[in-house]
Amino acid sequence: MSELSVFFSLSPFVIFLIFLALLFDFLNGMNDAANSIATVVSTRVLSPLQAVGLAAFFNFFAAFCMPLLVARTIGTDIIDTQISTPALVFCALLGAIIWTAAATHWGFPISVSHALIGGLIGAGISSAGVGVVQTGLWKVVVFMIVSPMLGLIIGFLFYIAVLWVIRRKSQSKVDGWFRKLQLISASAFSFSHGTNDAQKTMGIIFFLLLGTSYFSTLGVTAGNETVPIWVILSAHTAIACGTIIGGWGVIKTLGQKVAKLRPVHGFAAETSSAFTIIGCSLAGIPVSTTHTITGSIIGVGSAKRASAVRWGVTRNIVWAWLLTIPVSAIIGFISYLIIRLFM
């Protein structure tokens, strides 16, 4: 049987969940992908409309360039695949979508990936206890701290290096150079976002399919399953569409409220973040692009002077980060408890 005929042989509820996962990916584009263009908008290198178009293109282009290691981490290394059921995936997505939608409405640049992981953990524990949590969760926990620190340190050092290179140049000439260079750095960061964040939705759909007869019907033996091409393309399309629609409140928070940026600052923040995220993607680590770019912006702002960073706004963002996994896990946990009453 062809993949298309096998897809349509899935139950209507499973097909609904696939579209629900893509809705989550769309919300990711509205909230998380906005981070990839915040600095280029803040420095007025591109208009918001031009910036979302650029980000959408490179988010989609990333589909063809990277191994799917992050998708496999989400799909197989967070929760035991043996307990995968459509009801569990529904509750995991519910936890992630409710918290992501609320954060987008309030303009909080949360980690959408952590919302997904939190929802998956909560629903999984509600289904079969704490023992279903896999060791891959440690990657997430460790890099929840490491990725913003890496972004901050690399952003700080990279900006110091850039300052040394341009130390004898006039500000007008420097701004002219970096307005052009920031087009490259913004593209690189949008590309890095596509290499990591779109794969998280692929991972949850992959986890869902592992709990159905999809792969066995295609004749794929256990342990040899791979993410289908239609999952890859649909996930990248959804995140690109979400980026085009745009999460303007998040763009404003990161691009203007955390620190005032010039093109040279935007270039340093985006370049350092892109290197960090692409490195993590190649290692199969699902990091938060929100954490990383915010850390880089703070690092670059601190290199100017500590007062250049609006620490009050930064504290609010950190609180939103800390709440993400617990809140989405609680929603996923309670949702599964309620659904189990009718099973």
N, C-alpha and C positions, 0 to 999 in steps of 0.2 A: 504493500500500500504506500501511496505517496504521503509526504508529511502533511499536505493540505487535507487529504481525506481523513488522516488520523486526527488532525486538529478538530475537524468538524464532527468526529465521532466521540469527542470528549463530552462530558455532561454539560448542560447549559450553565450550571453553577460554576464549574471550572473555567469555562470560557468567560463568564462574567468576572471571575477573580483575575483573570489575565488582563482584562480591560481595566479593572480596578487598580491593578499594579501599575498599569500604564498611566492611569490618572494620577497616582502617586508620583510617577516620574515627571509628569506634566507639572505638578506642584513643586517638585524639586527644581525644575527649570525656572519657575516663578520666584522661588526663594533662594536656593543655593547658587544657581547659575548667574543670578544677578550679581553675586560677589565677584565674578570674573570680569565684570565691566564697570564696577563701582569707581575704581580709580581713574579709568580713562574718561569717564563722564565728569568726575570731580575736577580733573585738570583741564576740562574743556577741549580735549584733543578731538573727541567725537561727540556728536549729539546723542541723547539717549536712544533715538531710533536707529542711528547708524551703529551704535555700540551693540544693541541687542541683535542686530542682523549679523554683525561680525561674530559675536559669541555663539549664536545659533549655528552658523556655518561650521565653526571649528569644533563645537560639541558633536555635531553629526559626523564630521570628517574623521574624528577619533575612532569611530567604529571600525575603520579599515586598517588600523595601524598598530594595535596593541593586543598582546595575548590576554585571555579572559581569566586572569588569575584572581582578580578581586571578585568576579562573579562566582567563581568556585568557592572562595572563602565564605561568602555570604550563603551560598547554596548548600554547603556541606560541612562547614567548620564551626558554625555558631550553635545550631541545634541539631540533635541526632535526626538524620533523615528518615529513620525507621518510624518516627511518629508523624511524618508529614501527612496531613489530611487537608482537604479544602476548607473545612471549618477552622482549623488552626491558622491557616494562611489568611483567611478572611479576618480573623480577630487581630492578627499581627498587623495587617494593612490598616485596619480600623484605628488601632492605636497610633500608628505613624501618621495617617492622613489627618485625623482630628487635631493632633498637636501641631503638625506642619501648617495646616490651614489657619489655626488660631495664631501661630507665630507670624505667619505671613500677613495676616490681617493687622496685627499689632506692630508690624515693622521690625520684628526681632530676627536678626540673622542667625538662626539656630542651625545646628547640624542636622540636616534631613536624613543623612545616613544613620546617625545615632538614633533618630526617631524610629527608623525601620528596624534597627537591631533591637531597640528597646521593646517595640511591639512584638517582635519575634520571640524574644526571651520571655516576656510576660505571658504570651499565649502558650508557649512551650511548657513553662513551669506549671501553668494552670492545668494543662493537659496531662502531664506525666511526672511532675515533680522536678526538683532542682537537678537531679542526675542527668537530665537530657542536655544540659548546657555543655558544649564542647570546648576544647582548649583554645580554639581559634578566637574565643572571646577575649583572651588576654592580649591579642594583637590590638584589638579595638581599645581596650582599657589603657594599655601602655601608650599608644599613639594618640589617645585623647589628650594626654599631657605632653607627649613629645612633639606632635606636629605643630602646635602653636609656638612652642619654645624654639623648634627648628626654624620656623618662619621668622620669629623675632630675631634670633641670633644671626641667621643668614642675611635677613633684610638689613640689620644694623651694619654688619661687616661689609656687605656688598655696597651699601650706600656710602660708607666711609671710603671704600676703594674708588667708587665713582667720583666722589668729591676730590680725591687726590688727582685723578686724571684731568678733571676740568678746573683745577685750582686757579689757573691763569687766564681763564676764558671769561668773557663778559656774560652777564645773566641773560641778555637777549639772545646771544648766540647759543648758549647752552639750552635755553628753552626751545629754540628752533630745532636743534639737533634731536632733543628728546621728545618733542612732539611727534617726530617721524619714528624714532625708535620705540616709542610707546605703542605704536600700532603693532609692532612685532611682539612686544612683551605681552600685550593684551591678547593677541592671537594665541601665543604660547600658553598663557594661563587658561584660556577657554578650552584649548586642546587638552590640557592636563585635566581639566574638570571632566571632560568627556571620557577620558581614560579611566577615571575612578568612579564618578558618581552614576553614570548611566549603567555601569556594570552591576551596581547594587540592585537595581530593579531586575536586571537579567538574573541575578542570583536568586531573588525571591520567586521569580517565575520558574526557574530551574528547580528550586526546592519543591514547588508545587507539582511540577511535572513528574518529579521522582516519586511522588506519592500516588500517581495514577498509572494506568497501563500504557501511557504514551510511548515510552521507549521500548517496552517489551513487544508492543504491537509492530513497531518498526524493525524488530529483530535485533535490537541492541542488547548485548549481554550486560548483566549487572557489573558495575565498576567501570564500564567503558562509555558511559553517557557523557555527552558534551552539550553545550548550550546551542540550541538550533539557530540557524541563520535568521529565521524570521523573528526570533526573540531579540537578537542583536539589533537588527534594523528597526524594529518597532520601538525598542527602548531608546535608541538614539533619536529617532524621529519625535517621540513624545517629549524628551527633554529639550530638544531644539524648539519645538512649538511653545513650550512653557517659557523658554527664554524670550521668544519673540513677544509673547503677551506681556511678560515683564513683571517683576516685583519691585515697583518703584519706591515703596517705603524702605525696603531693604537697601536699595541702591543709595538712597539719600543717607541712611544711617551709616553705612560703611564708607561711602565716598566723601561725605562732607562733615559728619558729626564726630568721627573718631579723631581725625587730624586733617588740617588743611594741607592739600598736596599740590605741588607743581609737577610738570611732566617728568622731571628727573626723579622725583620721589615715586611717582606712579610706576615708572620703568623699573626702579629698584625693587619695589614691593612685588610687582607682578612676576619679574624674572626669578627672584628668589623663591617665590611660592611655586612657580611652575616647575622648577628643578626639584623641589621637595616632593611635590605630588606625583610627578612622573616617576621618580625614584621609588616611591611607595607603591605605585601601581605595578611596577615591574617586579616588586617583591610580593605582590598579592595582598597588600595591606589596605583595608578600606578606611582611609583617613577622612577627616572632615576638611573639605576645601574651605568652609567658612572659618574654621579655627586657623587654618594655615595662612590665608590671605589677611585675616585680622591681625594675627601675630606679626606678619611682615609689615603691615601698615604701622603698627605700634613700634616695631623695631626701627623703621625708617624715620618715623616721627621723633622717636627718642634720640636718634643720632643727630637730628637738628638741635633739639633741646627737650628736656623732659616735659616742659610746660606746653610743648606743641601738641601733646596727646591729651585728649579730653578724658581724663581718667574716670569721671563720673559715668559717662556713656559706656566706657570699657567695662566697668563693674556690672552695669545692667546686662551687657552682652554675655559676660561670664556667668551670671546667674541663669540666663536663658539656656546656656550650654549645660550647666550642671543639672538643670531640671529636666532636660530632654529625655534621657534614657529612663529615669524613674517614672516620669509622668506617662510616657508612651507605653512603658511596661505595665503600669497599673491599669491603663485603659485596655490593653491587650489581655491582661489577666482577668479583669472583670468581665470583659466581653465574652471570653471563652466560658467563664463560669455560667453566664446567662444562657449562652447557646447550648451548653451541655444539658441544661434543664429540659430542652426540647429534643434531645438526641435519643 
